[in-house]
Amino acid sequence: MLLELDQVISAIACGCYPEAIQCSANHRTRWFSSYTDAIIRRDIREVFQLQKLDEMAQLIKSLSSTSDALNYARLGKAIKMDSKSAHIYVAALENLYLVKRIPGWHRNELKRAIKQAKVHFVDTGLLCFLRGINAAAIKADRNLMGSLMEAWVCSELLKSIAISDQDCQLFHYRHKSQREVDFILSGHNGQATGIEVKAGMAIKKEMFATLEMLMATGSIKRGVIVYNGDRVLPFSDKLVALPVGCLF
């Protein structure tokens, strides 16, 4: 089933927690507020024996506002925490399934690839809450859509990996020249697919440039762009653009 764009936006803003989906927009905000407070005050302190609760709240907020490669020293400095502590606290959030660290994709033929991980929130509803935006705000300003779409695609890929019979791993690719691919889905047989997320409604052949570069080096076998259009657009036998609505 292909969802309309407004339906996609609403689904991203709601997220996947059953309690949040069943709430109205106002009640959803209160639910996410209570949920994050419970995570910090109960799970972080009691389960992981971590005590810097105010810093953890700042950490979650900082992680929600960036899409850069993870830099623990910079992250720690922003919240008055050393890099080792920042690493421990991010790991705790990952163990609670709030965030997922996506490692950098690097192979011998990709000598200048950045190895640092990126962090994605597992639930886009929680991410929207932390950023202070809702479906109405996204519809009013489509510039907000890009990183939210990327986070949602990440979440769907992780779900697919979890139930797949194949041993797959998820990476991201970023070159020191700033060329990047949002996701690299690598199978156990060494074959990989590059996946780019574009918030626009139109796709041009040049948007596949980095994917084609990785294909030329043998790093990936095929390339996919997920976009906000309503048609499947094959650009070759190994390059295709898919509507985001078909992934729901």
Phi, psi and omega per residue, in radians:
M1 nan 2.327 3.125
L2 -1.739 2.027 3.126
L3 -1.411 2.585 3.009
E4 -1.245 2.792 -3.062
L5 -1.046 -0.723 3.117
D6 -1.068 -0.623 3.099
Q7 -1.194 -0.670 3.091
V8 -1.078 -0.800 -3.135
I9 -1.074 -0.764 3.131
S10 -1.096 -0.718 3.133
A11 -1.145 -0.696 3.110
I12 -1.132 -0.754 -3.118
A13 -1.176 -0.556 3.136
C14 -1.346 -0.661 -3.046
G15 1.394 -2.809 -3.008
C16 -2.092 -0.035 3.077
Y17 -1.204 2.180 -3.101
P18 -0.961 -0.694 -3.126
E19 -1.117 -0.683 -3.134
A20 -1.229 -0.659 -3.133
I21 -1.103 -0.642 -3.080
Q22 -1.370 -0.202 -3.098
C23 -1.476 2.750 2.893
S24 -1.262 2.959 -3.085
A25 -1.026 -0.761 -3.133
N26 -1.177 -0.757 3.128
H27 -1.186 -0.550 3.121
R28 -1.108 -0.716 3.101
T29 -1.055 -0.761 3.124
R30 -1.163 -0.637 3.139
W31 -1.139 -0.795 3.126
F32 -1.118 -0.620 3.103
S33 -1.093 -0.808 3.124
S34 -1.156 -0.651 -3.111
Y35 -1.153 -0.833 -3.138
T36 -1.153 -0.634 3.104
D37 -1.126 -0.694 3.121
A38 -1.149 -0.705 3.108
I39 -1.034 -0.789 -3.085
I40 -1.254 -0.860 -3.013
R41 -1.335 -0.498 -3.076
R42 -1.839 -1.115 -2.995
D43 -1.183 -0.801 -3.107
I44 -1.094 -0.730 -3.088
R45 -1.386 -0.796 -3.009
E46 -1.481 -0.704 -3.081
V47 -1.425 -0.790 -3.046
F48 -1.754 -0.035 3.093
Q49 0.990 0.664 3.104
L50 -1.823 2.435 -2.942
Q51 -1.926 -0.265 -3.054
K52 -1.479 1.279 -2.995
L53 -1.251 -0.706 3.107
D54 -1.122 -0.717 3.102
E55 -1.128 -0.622 3.101
M56 -1.107 -0.714 3.095
A57 -1.065 -0.712 3.100
Q58 -1.174 -0.650 3.130
L59 -1.085 -0.823 3.131
I60 -1.031 -0.757 3.135
K61 -1.122 -0.739 -3.141
S62 -1.120 -0.738 -3.141
L63 -1.130 -0.565 -3.107
S64 -1.271 -0.306 -3.011
S65 -1.799 0.077 -3.094
T66 -2.283 2.633 3.032
S67 -2.157 0.236 3.139
D68 -1.322 2.896 3.022
A69 -1.068 2.542 -3.028
L70 -1.239 2.149 3.093
N71 -2.173 1.811 -3.026
Y72 -1.148 -0.621 3.136
A73 -1.118 -0.809 3.135
R74 -1.169 -0.715 3.132
L75 -1.111 -0.789 3.137
G76 -1.097 -0.713 -3.139
K77 -1.072 -0.670 -3.103
A78 -1.154 -0.464 -3.091
I79 -2.048 0.290 3.092
K80 1.030 0.900 -3.140
M81 -2.436 2.479 3.125
D82 -1.271 2.856 -3.027
S83 -1.111 -0.611 3.128
K84 -1.128 -0.762 3.120
S85 -1.148 -0.704 3.099
A86 -1.031 -0.718 3.115
H87 -1.084 -0.771 -3.127
I88 -1.119 -0.743 -3.093
Y89 -1.243 -0.642 3.057
V90 -1.130 -0.705 3.104
A91 -1.074 -0.654 3.097
A92 -1.112 -0.733 3.099
L93 -1.102 -0.639 3.111
E94 -1.196 -0.694 3.112
N95 -1.152 -0.410 3.071
L96 -1.544 0.071 3.124
Y97 1.080 0.516 3.024
L98 -1.530 -0.657 3.134
V99 -2.291 2.871 3.067
K100 -2.375 2.212 3.060
R101 -1.489 2.160 -3.139
I102 -1.807 1.944 -3.068
P103 -1.201 2.732 3.087
G104 -1.281 2.483 3.136
W105 -1.540 2.130 3.118
H106 -2.547 2.334 3.089
R107 -2.355 2.992 -3.072
N108 -0.996 -0.607 -3.099
E109 -1.410 -0.068 -3.133
L110 -2.053 1.159 -2.942
K111 -1.166 -0.433 -3.095
R112 -1.868 0.368 3.105
A113 -1.293 2.500 3.107
I114 -1.455 2.269 -3.042
K115 -1.602 -0.194 -3.100
Q116 -1.092 2.536 3.111
A117 -1.368 2.780 2.928
K118 -1.936 2.702 3.130
V119 -1.946 2.283 3.034
H120 -2.139 2.449 3.005
F121 -1.295 2.393 -3.079
V122 -1.231 -0.554 -3.103
D123 -2.033 2.150 -3.105
T124 -1.273 -0.438 3.061
G125 -1.118 -0.761 3.081
L126 -1.110 -0.709 3.121
L127 -1.086 -0.763 3.110
C128 -1.088 -0.731 3.110
F129 -1.047 -0.813 -3.106
L130 -1.134 -0.516 3.106
R131 -1.520 -0.129 3.107
G132 1.289 0.577 -3.135
I133 -2.232 2.751 3.099
N134 -2.332 -3.044 -3.087
A135 -1.056 -0.699 -3.135
A136 -1.082 -0.701 3.140
A137 -1.155 -0.678 3.137
I138 -1.171 -0.715 3.132
K139 -1.152 -0.568 -3.135
A140 -1.365 -0.474 -3.115
D141 -2.393 1.620 -3.070
R142 -1.185 -0.176 3.061
N143 -1.132 -0.345 3.112
L144 -1.328 -0.235 -2.950
M145 -1.282 -0.583 -2.965
G146 -0.965 -1.025 -3.083
S147 -1.215 -0.515 3.098
L148 -1.217 -0.694 3.057
M149 -1.078 -0.744 3.135
E150 -1.058 -0.767 3.120
A151 -1.122 -0.682 -3.139
W152 -1.181 -0.757 3.107
V153 -1.071 -0.705 3.082
C154 -1.009 -0.823 -3.134
S155 -1.049 -0.750 -3.139
E156 -1.185 -0.645 3.087
L157 -1.131 -0.734 3.126
L158 -1.108 -0.669 3.084
K159 -1.109 -0.741 -3.136
S160 -1.128 -0.699 3.115
I161 -1.102 -0.701 -3.076
A162 -1.111 -0.559 -3.092
I163 -1.803 0.021 -3.094
S164 -1.345 2.558 3.039
D165 -1.310 -0.329 -3.119
Q166 -1.592 2.651 3.106
D167 -1.517 1.710 -3.098
C168 -2.006 2.713 3.073
Q169 -2.332 2.655 -3.112
L170 -1.975 2.297 3.135
F171 -2.282 3.012 2.888
H172 -2.190 2.807 3.136
Y173 -2.202 2.245 3.019
R174 -2.481 2.222 3.111
H175 -1.634 2.689 -3.138
K176 -1.079 -0.304 3.070
S177 -1.467 0.071 3.130
Q178 1.423 0.037 2.988
R179 -1.217 2.382 -3.088
E180 -2.617 2.780 3.023
V181 -2.261 2.279 -3.005
D182 -1.040 -0.766 -3.094
F183 -2.491 2.503 2.967
I184 -2.117 2.028 3.115
L185 -1.703 1.945 -3.031
S186 -1.897 2.250 3.120
G187 -1.595 2.958 -3.114
H188 -1.156 -0.377 -3.124
N189 -1.512 0.095 3.113
G190 1.558 -0.200 3.111
Q191 -1.370 2.470 -3.063
A192 -2.369 2.635 3.083
T193 -2.111 2.282 3.065
G194 -1.588 2.389 -3.084
I195 -2.256 2.079 3.076
E196 -1.874 2.545 3.107
V197 -2.011 2.163 -3.128
K198 -2.165 2.250 -3.100
A199 -1.392 -0.192 -3.115
G200 -1.294 2.965 -3.116
M201 -1.815 0.018 3.122
A202 -2.264 2.539 -3.111
I203 -2.166 2.349 3.063
K204 -2.042 2.695 -3.084
K205 -1.013 -0.621 -3.098
E206 -1.153 -0.283 3.098
M207 -1.199 -0.263 3.119
F208 -1.575 0.117 -2.968
A209 -0.983 -0.847 -3.118
T210 -1.210 -0.649 3.066
L211 -1.075 -0.737 3.117
E212 -1.155 -0.628 3.089
M213 -1.083 -0.771 3.134
L214 -1.178 -0.602 3.061
M215 -1.148 -0.676 -3.124
A216 -1.135 -0.551 3.111
T217 -1.446 -0.126 -3.097
G218 1.460 0.145 -3.097
S219 -1.299 -0.602 3.085
I220 -2.285 2.783 -3.108
K221 -1.736 -0.441 -3.096
R222 -2.676 2.863 -3.127
G223 -2.325 2.465 -3.126
V224 -2.275 2.380 2.950
I225 -1.990 2.210 3.037
V226 -1.700 2.187 -3.026
Y227 -2.414 3.116 -3.033
N228 -1.640 0.334 3.111
G229 -1.474 -2.941 -3.098
D230 -2.207 0.240 3.142
R231 -2.321 2.564 2.958
V232 -1.373 2.181 -3.057
L233 -2.103 1.756 3.062
P234 -1.378 2.238 3.103
F235 -1.787 -0.302 3.013
S236 -2.943 -3.068 3.131
D237 -1.253 -0.195 -3.122
K238 -2.176 0.076 3.135
L239 -2.274 2.224 -3.103
V240 -2.574 2.582 3.020
A241 -1.890 2.287 -3.105
L242 -2.063 2.398 3.043
P243 -1.146 2.416 3.128
V244 -1.074 -0.526 -3.118
G245 -1.134 -0.349 -3.132
C246 -1.443 -0.106 -3.115
L247 -1.575 -0.151 -3.135
F248 -1.359 nan nan
